[in-house]
């Protein structure tokens, strides 16, 4: 059985950190300065670690204190969240909602859906981050994430839904196509093209993916004309006529429709990375999480 003793002193400790001193915390909590000091001392004794560096001039957290404070903040925040849910009778989506999105796809396709979601549920307070790395939802305190790429299975605490798979096509500007003339729709044409590649965060250019019939996808490393580390700038470089890019259709759909880009070598188009919706299973039944999963699961496709 979980002992309630473990909870004692946590609120006092957090108040001292937030207030900046024992005296200020005692005023906030309506306790004596001595009572606050004893509560923190008992907490330190129970943890077997010193939480504060005490000098005559200032009060600061030790490394252990900083780590413990972050944990306490998260726990107290979740308790506050639970109270909000109960007050709303467990049915109305309310409270803070941590969402992590892939940078470019998130800005272009997820944010418009989130704006609609926020209008429908004004009681929800989204906190949105953008990253192309694979975040640990539990470790980073993320409720819901949208991810491009990854395997078909995820750790047990993580729920997921497959939303589709991107399609990668070869594109260039009409002016570039005019400059190189007619090209055959086959592998031999690749040698004639100036490649504009996406430069990955690790510093290496992303190769072209090639599939011949039913054979597995191969990595083809063309001679690079230009490498760009931003997806939007990568598309712009291709649209400006610097060469050919192998681009996801979700990234260039509008440009194709406007005629700013044209597809070439259609027989070499290939399926790319999968799109997933992910969430912490432990939070799945919270109304705010359930509502967002329903909304994104219905409207997001790739």
C-alpha positions as CSV (number, residue, x, y, z in Angstrom):
1,X,0.0,0.0,0.0
2,X,1.2,3.5,-0.8
3,X,2.1,5.4,2.3
4,X,0.6,8.9,2.7
5,X,3.8,9.9,4.5
6,X,5.5,10.3,1.1
7,X,3.2,13.2,0.3
8,X,4.0,15.2,3.4
9,X,6.2,18.2,2.9
10,X,5.9,18.3,-0.8
11,X,3.6,21.3,-1.0
12,X,5.8,23.1,1.5
13,X,9.0,22.3,-0.5
14,X,7.4,23.6,-3.7
15,X,6.2,26.7,-2.0
16,X,9.6,27.5,-0.7
17,X,11.1,27.1,-4.2
18,X,8.4,29.2,-5.8
19,X,8.5,31.9,-3.1
20,X,12.3,32.1,-3.0
21,X,12.7,31.9,0.7
22,X,11.4,30.1,3.8
23,X,9.9,33.4,5.1
24,X,8.0,34.2,2.0
25,X,6.7,30.6,1.8
26,X,5.5,30.7,5.5
27,X,3.5,33.8,4.6
28,X,1.9,32.2,1.6
29,X,1.0,29.0,3.6
30,X,0.0,30.9,6.8
31,X,2.6,28.9,8.8
32,X,5.4,29.9,11.0
33,X,8.9,30.1,9.6
34,X,9.9,27.3,12.0
35,X,7.1,25.0,10.8
36,X,8.2,25.5,7.2
37,X,11.8,24.8,8.1
38,X,10.9,21.6,10.0
39,X,8.7,20.3,7.2
40,X,11.5,20.7,4.7
41,X,14.0,19.1,7.1
42,X,11.7,16.1,7.6
43,X,11.3,15.8,3.8
44,X,15.1,15.9,3.3
45,X,15.6,13.3,6.1
46,X,13.0,11.0,4.5
47,X,14.6,11.3,1.0
48,X,18.1,11.0,2.3
49,X,19.2,14.0,0.2
50,X,19.8,17.7,0.7
51,X,17.4,19.8,-1.4
52,X,18.6,23.3,-0.6
53,X,22.0,25.0,-0.4
54,X,21.5,27.4,2.5
55,X,23.7,30.5,3.0
56,X,23.1,33.7,4.9
57,X,22.5,35.6,1.6
58,X,20.6,33.2,-0.6
59,X,18.7,30.0,-0.9
60,X,19.3,27.7,-3.9
61,X,18.4,24.2,-5.0
62,X,20.9,21.4,-5.1
63,X,21.0,19.1,-8.2
64,X,18.8,16.6,-6.3
65,X,16.5,19.4,-5.3
66,X,16.1,20.6,-8.9
67,X,15.3,17.1,-10.1
68,X,12.8,16.6,-7.2
69,X,11.2,20.0,-7.8
70,X,10.5,19.2,-11.5
71,X,8.9,15.9,-10.4
72,X,6.8,17.6,-7.7
73,X,5.7,20.3,-10.2
74,X,4.4,17.6,-12.6
75,X,2.6,15.7,-9.9
76,X,0.9,18.7,-8.4
77,X,0.0,19.8,-11.9
78,X,-1.7,16.5,-12.6
79,X,-3.5,16.6,-9.2
80,X,-4.8,20.1,-10.2
81,X,-5.8,18.7,-13.6
82,X,-7.7,15.8,-11.9
83,X,-9.6,18.4,-9.8
84,X,-10.6,20.3,-13.0
85,X,-11.8,17.1,-14.6
86,X,-13.9,16.1,-11.6
87,X,-15.4,19.6,-11.3
88,X,-16.5,19.3,-14.9
89,X,-18.1,15.9,-14.0
90,X,-15.5,14.1,-16.0
91,X,-17.2,14.8,-19.4
92,X,-16.1,18.3,-20.5
93,X,-12.6,18.6,-22.0
94,X,-10.7,21.2,-19.9
95,X,-7.2,21.9,-18.7
96,X,-3.6,21.9,-20.1
97,X,-2.8,19.6,-23.0
98,X,0.8,19.0,-24.1
99,X,1.1,18.3,-27.8
100,X,4.2,17.6,-29.8
101,X,4.3,17.9,-33.6
102,X,6.8,17.3,-36.5
103,X,8.1,20.7,-37.4
104,X,6.9,21.2,-41.0
105,X,4.0,18.8,-41.2
106,X,2.8,20.2,-37.9
107,X,2.8,23.8,-39.1
108,X,1.3,23.1,-42.4
109,X,-1.4,20.4,-41.6
110,X,-1.8,19.9,-37.9
111,X,-2.1,23.4,-36.7
112,X,-5.2,24.3,-38.8
113,X,-6.9,21.3,-37.2
114,X,-5.8,22.3,-33.7
115,X,-7.2,25.8,-34.2
116,X,-10.6,24.2,-35.0
117,X,-10.3,22.0,-32.0
118,X,-9.5,25.0,-29.7
119,X,-12.6,26.8,-31.0
120,X,-14.7,23.8,-30.3
121,X,-13.2,23.3,-26.8
122,X,-12.3,26.7,-25.3
123,X,-11.7,25.1,-21.9
124,X,-8.6,23.2,-23.2
125,X,-5.2,25.0,-22.9
126,X,-2.9,23.5,-25.5
127,X,0.9,23.7,-25.0
128,X,2.4,22.9,-28.5
129,X,6.0,22.1,-29.3
130,X,7.6,21.3,-32.7
131,X,10.4,18.7,-33.1
132,X,11.5,16.2,-35.6
133,X,13.1,13.9,-33.0
134,X,11.3,11.1,-31.4
135,X,10.2,12.4,-28.0
136,X,9.6,10.1,-25.0
137,X,6.0,11.0,-24.3
138,X,6.1,9.8,-20.7
139,X,9.5,11.3,-19.9
140,X,8.7,14.6,-21.5
141,X,5.1,14.8,-20.2
142,X,3.5,14.9,-23.6
143,X,-0.2,13.9,-23.9
144,X,-0.5,13.5,-27.6
145,X,2.0,13.5,-30.4
146,X,1.9,13.3,-34.2
147,X,4.9,11.6,-35.7
148,X,6.2,10.9,-39.2
149,X,8.3,7.8,-39.3
150,X,9.0,5.0,-36.9
151,X,8.3,1.3,-36.6
152,X,5.1,-0.5,-36.5
153,X,5.2,-1.1,-32.8
154,X,5.7,1.2,-29.8
155,X,6.4,0.8,-26.1
156,X,3.5,-0.6,-24.0
157,X,2.7,2.8,-22.3
158,X,2.2,4.4,-25.7
159,X,-1.0,4.1,-27.7
160,X,-0.9,4.8,-31.5
161,X,-2.9,5.0,-34.6
162,X,-1.7,4.6,-38.2
163,X,-3.0,7.5,-40.3
164,X,-1.4,6.8,-43.7
165,X,1.9,6.8,-45.5
166,X,3.4,9.7,-47.5
167,X,4.0,9.4,-51.2
168,X,7.4,10.8,-52.5
169,X,7.5,12.1,-56.1
170,X,10.2,13.7,-58.2
171,X,9.5,17.4,-58.7
172,X,11.1,20.4,-60.4
173,X,10.3,23.9,-61.6
174,X,8.8,24.2,-65.1
175,X,11.8,26.4,-66.0
176,X,14.2,23.6,-65.0
177,X,12.3,21.0,-67.0
178,X,12.5,23.2,-70.0
179,X,16.2,23.6,-69.6
180,X,17.0,19.9,-69.6
181,X,14.5,19.0,-72.3
182,X,12.6,15.7,-72.7
183,X,13.7,12.9,-70.3
184,X,12.7,9.3,-70.3
185,X,10.6,8.0,-67.4
186,X,13.2,5.6,-66.1
187,X,16.3,5.2,-63.9
188,X,18.7,6.3,-66.6
189,X,17.3,9.8,-66.4
190,X,18.5,10.3,-62.8
191,X,22.1,10.8,-64.0
192,X,21.1,13.9,-65.9
193,X,19.4,15.7,-63.0
194,X,20.8,18.2,-60.6
195,X,19.8,16.9,-57.2
196,X,18.4,19.2,-54.4
197,X,18.5,17.2,-51.2
198,X,17.2,17.6,-47.7
199,X,20.1,17.9,-45.2
200,X,19.2,15.8,-42.2
201,X,19.9,17.0,-38.6
202,X,22.9,14.7,-38.4
203,X,24.5,16.5,-41.3
204,X,24.0,13.9,-44.0
205,X,21.9,14.4,-47.1
206,X,18.7,12.4,-47.4
207,X,19.1,9.9,-50.3
208,X,16.6,9.4,-53.0
209,X,14.4,6.3,-52.5
210,X,14.0,4.1,-55.6
211,X,11.7,1.1,-56.1
212,X,11.9,-1.1,-59.2
213,X,8.7,-3.1,-59.6
214,X,8.0,-5.1,-56.5
215,X,11.6,-5.0,-55.3
216,X,12.4,-3.4,-51.9
217,X,13.2,0.3,-51.8
218,X,16.8,1.2,-52.5
219,X,18.8,4.2,-51.4
220,X,20.2,6.1,-54.3
221,X,22.8,8.8,-53.6
222,X,22.9,11.3,-56.4
223,X,25.6,13.9,-57.0
224,X,24.3,16.9,-55.0
225,X,23.7,20.3,-56.5
226,X,22.4,21.8,-53.3
227,X,21.6,20.6,-49.7
228,X,19.1,22.4,-47.5
229,X,18.4,21.8,-43.8
230,X,14.8,23.3,-43.8
231,X,11.9,21.6,-45.5
232,X,10.3,24.8,-46.6
233,X,13.5,26.2,-48.0
234,X,14.2,22.8,-49.7
235,X,10.9,23.1,-51.6
236,X,11.6,26.7,-52.4
237,X,15.0,25.9,-53.8
238,X,13.4,23.3,-56.1
239,X,10.7,25.8,-57.1
240,X,13.4,28.4,-57.9
241,X,14.8,26.0,-60.5
242,X,18.0,24.8,-58.8
243,X,17.3,21.2,-59.6
244,X,15.1,18.2,-58.8
245,X,13.9,17.1,-55.4
246,X,12.2,13.9,-54.2
247,X,9.4,15.5,-52.1
248,X,6.4,14.2,-50.1
249,X,3.1,15.0,-51.7
250,X,1.8,16.6,-48.5
251,X,4.7,19.1,-48.7
252,X,4.2,20.2,-52.3
253,X,0.5,19.7,-53.0
254,X,-0.3,23.4,-53.2
255,X,2.8,24.1,-55.4
256,X,1.8,21.4,-57.8
257,X,-1.8,22.7,-58.0
258,X,-0.5,26.3,-58.7
259,X,1.9,25.0,-61.4
260,X,5.0,26.2,-59.5
261,X,6.2,22.6,-59.5
262,X,5.7,19.8,-61.9
263,X,6.1,16.0,-61.3
264,X,8.6,14.1,-63.4
265,X,9.5,10.4,-63.6
266,X,6.1,9.2,-62.2
267,X,7.2,5.6,-62.6
268,X,9.8,6.2,-59.9
269,X,7.4,7.6,-57.3
270,X,7.6,5.6,-54.1
271,X,5.9,5.3,-50.7
272,X,7.7,7.1,-47.9
273,X,7.4,7.4,-44.2
274,X,4.2,6.5,-42.2
275,X,2.2,9.0,-40.2
276,X,1.2,8.1,-36.6
277,X,-1.0,9.6,-33.9
278,X,0.5,8.7,-30.5
279,X,-0.6,9.2,-26.9
280,X,0.0,8.1,-23.3
281,X,-2.4,5.2,-22.6
282,X,-2.7,6.2,-19.0
283,X,-4.2,9.5,-20.1
284,X,-6.4,8.2,-22.9
285,X,-9.7,8.4,-21.0
286,X,-9.2,12.1,-19.9
287,X,-11.9,14.0,-21.8
288,X,-9.4,16.5,-23.3
289,X,-7.2,13.7,-24.6
290,X,-10.0,11.6,-25.9
291,X,-11.6,14.6,-27.7
292,X,-8.3,15.5,-29.4
293,X,-7.6,12.0,-30.5
294,X,-11.0,11.8,-32.0
295,X,-10.6,15.1,-33.8
296,X,-7.1,14.5,-35.2
297,X,-7.9,10.9,-36.0
298,X,-10.8,12.0,-38.1
299,X,-9.2,14.9,-39.9
300,X,-5.5,14.1,-40.3
301,X,-4.3,12.2,-43.4
302,X,-1.2,12.2,-45.4
